[in-house]
Amino acid sequence: MSLADRVLKGDVRAAARLISLIVDESPEAIKEMESLYPHTGKAYILGVTGAPGVGKSTLTDNLIGAFRRQNMTVGVIAIDPTSALTGGAILGDRVRMQQHSADPAVFIRSLATRGWVGGLAKAAIGAAHVMDAMGKDIIIVETVGSGQVEIDIVKAADTTLLVLAPGAGDEIQTMKAGILESADIIAVNKADKEGADRLKADLALMLSMKARPGGEWLPPIVPTEAVNDKGTDELVVSISKHREYLKNSGGMPLRRRERAKLELLESVESLIKDMVHEIDGGAYLEKLIDEIQKGKTNPHNAALDIIERLTGEPGELKNKQQI
């Protein structure tokens, strides 16, 4: 029986193995995912984002418990920073969620960023497809918490939950990053701390400044205390309301189209990089790097040279650039 067939039967070991193959960009993974892809699209994806130290992991842990009390099966993709020593994920998020590891209805997987920008691991969407195909009702994607480069989570999730906290030192930067305008729900965590009321008031003011057509979703601001598991039920209610809003407004297909676009462009980028490294066994790439270093060319023109080499149509792209 193939890995894909086993995943469709809910086999956790097969799912873990396939995700590892996706992370390693194995050709075997591509073949298996071809079989799985028609069985995806049923799970709901919740993105949890925010700056480091605001309590995302503890809040995610609470949400797992809340969804399980509703008899929902849960998948969790915890995006961790890449270890400089091993190249793997540091696994801090998964340690915090250890209490759910024995629950067969919960599947938690940490992924290393491996230098991928946007707060998402390159393999995150592929891992979500695997969890979707194995029958998870909701998949939580918790990002690495890299501040202003978190915007990709909006394209990958059906609902985006932004977690802020008073005194975290990154509130204003997060607001400027664009993620505030893209968030569907905002949790003000550590709501019992000094400054929480002020943060909520500032958020409400900023949200009110954006013109919204009648009926457009207004992100609710939900106070939470993750360490005390307070506010979790209110968050779940807000998530449910946003899901219903997307269903009734026709926004769900648009969100999922953005996710497909993101995944497609990631795949194109990966394939092109592989092709570039394979030209003349890597010698062509090294030659261009040497020329850039010596000032004989620049990265833009070198990139055009690479594309011309790959397409076999010399000059065409340069002519278009000059028009």
GUSETI-299520 format. One line per field, with one value per residue (C-alpha): x, y, z; residue in one letter; chain. Coordinates in steps of 0.1 Angstrom, whole numbers. Layout:
N
east [X:...]
north [Y:...]
up [Z:...]
residu [A:...]
chaine [A:...]
END
This chain:
323
east [0:14:20:-9:-33:-22:-26:-61:-68:-55:-22:-1:32:26:16:47:69:52:57:94:96:79:104:133:117:119:107:87:67:56:43:24:9:-5:-26:-36:-44:-79:-88:-79:-99:-122:-102:-104:-71:-65:-33:-19:6:23:56:78:69:32:20:11:21:2:-29:-26:-24:-56:-74:-65:-83:-113:-117:-113:-141:-162:-152:-131:-100:-70:-38:-11:18:42:67:99:132:159:187:220:237:215:194:163:135:141:108:99:63:57:71:45:17:29:-3:-21:5:-12:-46:-50:-73:-45:-15:13:42:70:87:119:118:151:155:121:107:71:69:60:81:82:66:38:11:21:20:-15:-26:-14:-33:-64:-63:-59:-92:-84:-113:-92:-55:-37:-6:14:41:76:67:90:72:69:73:42:19:21:0:-29:-27:-23:-51:-89:-89:-59:-56:-32:-19:-6:3:9:46:59:77:65:29:34:57:32:5:27:36:2:-7:-31:-51:-51:-60:-95:-94:-71:-63:-49:-31:-19:-50:-45:-12:-8:-13:-38:-67:-47:-36:-73:-83:-55:-65:-101:-92:-70:-96:-123:-102:-104:-134:-155:-184:-216:-215:-177:-161:-148:-121:-131:-107:-107:-89:-72:-50:-34:-15:-49:-69:-91:-108:-103:-140:-146:-118:-135:-168:-151:-134:-168:-184:-157:-160:-197:-191:-168:-193:-222:-202:-185:-151:-140:-133:-113:-92:-85:-76:-49:-36:-34:-16:10:16:20:45:65:67:78:105:118:119:137:163:169:173:197:219:220:232:267:268:267:296:274:260:295:307:279:286:323:313:289:317:342:317:315:277:249:224:195:213:228:192:181:211:200:164:176:198:168:143:166:153:183:176:138:135:161:142:110:128:139:105]
north [0:34:62:82:53:49:86:85:58:81:64:88:72:74:111:119:101:119:153:145:137:170:189:171:179:142:131:104:131:146:113:106:141:137:109:129:162:153:144:178:209:198:210:245:263:287:308:320:348:375:387:364:363:372:337:322:286:286:301:275:247:261:262:225:216:238:222:187:195:201:166:181:164:187:191:215:228:247:267:269:288:267:256:271:239:211:228:213:229:239:223:247:250:212:208:233:212:179:173:166:142:111:121:101:128:154:154:179:185:211:224:244:277:268:305:307:342:352:333:301:270:261:228:242:241:206:194:210:190:158:165:175:142:122:136:165:189:220:226:253:268:287:309:315:350:371:404:422:392:374:384:350:334:354:337:303:304:306:326:346:351:379:377:408:415:447:455:431:459:451:463:494:476:449:474:490:457:453:422:442:452:415:399:385:382:399:384:408:382:388:409:411:430:467:484:458:482:509:484:473:510:517:487:496:531:519:494:521:543:519:525:493:487:476:440:437:418:439:420:414:422:393:397:364:351:321:309:308:295:325:339:307:300:335:330:298:317:344:318:301:334:343:309:314:349:336:309:334:362:339:348:312:304:336:327:292:306:328:297:278:308:309:272:274:302:285:254:275:292:259:242:272:272:235:241:269:248:220:242:229:211:243:259:284:297:300:319:345:349:356:382:399:399:415:441:427:424:430:406:418:413:380:368:377:357:327:330:333:302:283:294:294:328:352:389:387:395:422:439:438:453:482:490]
up [0:-10:15:0:5:41:48:34:60:88:93:114:106:69:73:92:67:37:54:59:22:13:36:18:-16:-25:-59:-41:-23:-56:-68:-35:-34:-69:-55:-23:-39:-52:-16:-1:4:33:63:77:81:110:109:142:139:159:173:195:232:229:238:205:214:247:230:202:229:244:211:205:237:228:193:208:233:201:189:160:149:148:129:140:119:142:122:143:136:120:143:131:143:130:103:119:139:175:184:212:201:200:235:248:232:246:266:234:219:232:217:184:170:172:149:157:134:137:106:103:83:66:56:40:44:52:85:68:61:25:31:53:27:16:52:55:25:41:74:53:34:65:77:101:106:114:108:129:113:139:124:135:147:126:128:95:72:84:55:37:65:52:19:34:59:58:90:104:141:151:187:204:240:260:266:240:224:189:189:168:143:139:132:105:89:71:91:112:82:70:103:107:145:170:204:230:251:287:291:328:324:325:291:278:279:261:235:229:226:201:180:180:169:140:128:128:106:77:54:53:29:45:57:55:83:112:131:167:195:220:253:264:292:276:307:326:295:297:265:246:242:230:204:192:188:168:145:140:131:106:90:86:72:46:36:33:16:-10:4:10:-27:-30:1:-12:-47:-30:-12:-46:-61:-32:-35:-73:-72:-44:-67:-97:-76:-63:-97:-113:-85:-91:-128:-123:-101:-127:-156:-165:-132:-113:-131:-150:-117:-102:-133:-129:-92:-100:-126:-101:-75:-99:-111:-147:-144:-119:-103:-125:-158:-145:-137:-173:-186:-166:-178:-214:-209:-195:-222:-252:-263:-260:-259:-257:-220:-221:-249:-229:-199:-220:-235]
residu [M:S:L:A:D:R:V:L:K:G:D:V:R:A:A:A:R:L:I:S:L:I:V:D:E:S:P:E:A:I:K:E:M:E:S:L:Y:P:H:T:G:K:A:Y:I:L:G:V:T:G:A:P:G:V:G:K:S:T:L:T:D:N:L:I:G:A:F:R:R:Q:N:M:T:V:G:V:I:A:I:D:P:T:S:A:L:T:G:G:A:I:L:G:D:R:V:R:M:Q:Q:H:S:A:D:P:A:V:F:I:R:S:L:A:T:R:G:W:V:G:G:L:A:K:A:A:I:G:A:A:H:V:M:D:A:M:G:K:D:I:I:I:V:E:T:V:G:S:G:Q:V:E:I:D:I:V:K:A:A:D:T:T:L:L:V:L:A:P:G:A:G:D:E:I:Q:T:M:K:A:G:I:L:E:S:A:D:I:I:A:V:N:K:A:D:K:E:G:A:D:R:L:K:A:D:L:A:L:M:L:S:M:K:A:R:P:G:G:E:W:L:P:P:I:V:P:T:E:A:V:N:D:K:G:T:D:E:L:V:V:S:I:S:K:H:R:E:Y:L:K:N:S:G:G:M:P:L:R:R:R:E:R:A:K:L:E:L:L:E:S:V:E:S:L:I:K:D:M:V:H:E:I:D:G:G:A:Y:L:E:K:L:I:D:E:I:Q:K:G:K:T:N:P:H:N:A:A:L:D:I:I:E:R:L:T:G:E:P:G:E:L:K:N:K:Q:Q:I]
chaine [A:A:A:A:A:A:A:A:A:A:A:A:A:A:A:A:A:A:A:A:A:A:A:A:A:A:A:A:A:A:A:A:A:A:A:A:A:A:A:A:A:A:A:A:A:A:A:A:A:A:A:A:A:A:A:A:A:A:A:A:A:A:A:A:A:A:A:A:A:A:A:A:A:A:A:A:A:A:A:A:A:A:A:A:A:A:A:A:A:A:A:A:A:A:A:A:A:A:A:A:A:A:A:A:A:A:A:A:A:A:A:A:A:A:A:A:A:A:A:A:A:A:A:A:A:A:A:A:A:A:A:A:A:A:A:A:A:A:A:A:A:A:A:A:A:A:A:A:A:A:A:A:A:A:A:A:A:A:A:A:A:A:A:A:A:A:A:A:A:A:A:A:A:A:A:A:A:A:A:A:A:A:A:A:A:A:A:A:A:A:A:A:A:A:A:A:A:A:A:A:A:A:A:A:A:A:A:A:A:A:A:A:A:A:A:A:A:A:A:A:A:A:A:A:A:A:A:A:A:A:A:A:A:A:A:A:A:A:A:A:A:A:A:A:A:A:A:A:A:A:A:A:A:A:A:A:A:A:A:A:A:A:A:A:A:A:A:A:A:A:A:A:A:A:A:A:A:A:A:A:A:A:A:A:A:A:A:A:A:A:A:A:A:A:A:A:A:A:A:A:A:A:A:A:A:A:A:A:A:A:A:A:A:A:A:A:A:A:A:A:A:A:A]
END
